[in-house]
Amino acid sequence: MDAVVAYIENKYSSNIHLYAPTGIGGMFAQYYATTSTKIMSLAQFNCINYQKTAGMGYPLPVAKIMYFFLKLLPEITIPYKPPKYNGPRYKEDNGFYIDMMGKYPSFKCVSTKFLEIVLAFFLAKDSVAKNSVSIPTLVYKIPNDRFMTPQFFDEYYKSLTCKKKLVEIKDGIHNSYFIDSDIFCESAFEWFKENLPEDAD
């Protein structure tokens, strides 16, 4: 990410904003935005709420046990299956996974090292996610997410101490970032425009 930011600064502008609408992308972007001084504002879907894993379906004690064993394992690839979902717009959400798994066989697997990193965001003693993002942050809230509860988004948003905005995607499902991408993009564009420096072109 540092290399990407440096390239953008060198070739285009130092007026850099971070758009992270996907589940994993939102967590990585939050982590980076907490450590970088180069990002002007952030728009994120998924989030890291330090030590609050229950909203993702894993009570904290269970998450800690998983994290302990994942750290012991060598890096291997294991089968991956998204949680079952039968809520609103389930045909669209399930269809996304069926399509992706058909096109990309690797979509059916996940690395144990990758899972360890994701849990480290929430549990590692040196995780920078203990700290609030300090730049203006827009948070997308999905009411019908197969991975996270609505309270998960609310708790994270409440914990932010920076300038912030909550955008709830009406009838949103986990893969709304792809299916309803125009809504996500429009909100992000307006947020970034609102948080431009005064001397920006």
Secondary structure, 3 states (H helix, E strand, C coil): CHHHHHHHHHHCCCCEEEEECCHHHHHHHHHHHHHCCCEEEEEECCCCCCCCCHHHCCCHHHHHHHHHHHHHCCCCEEECCCCCCCCCCHHHHHHHHHHHHHHCHHHHEEEHHHHHHHHHHHHCCCCHHHCCCCCCEEEEECCECCCCCHHHHHHHHHHCCCCEEEEECCCCECCHHHHCHHHHHHHHHHHHHHCCCCCCC
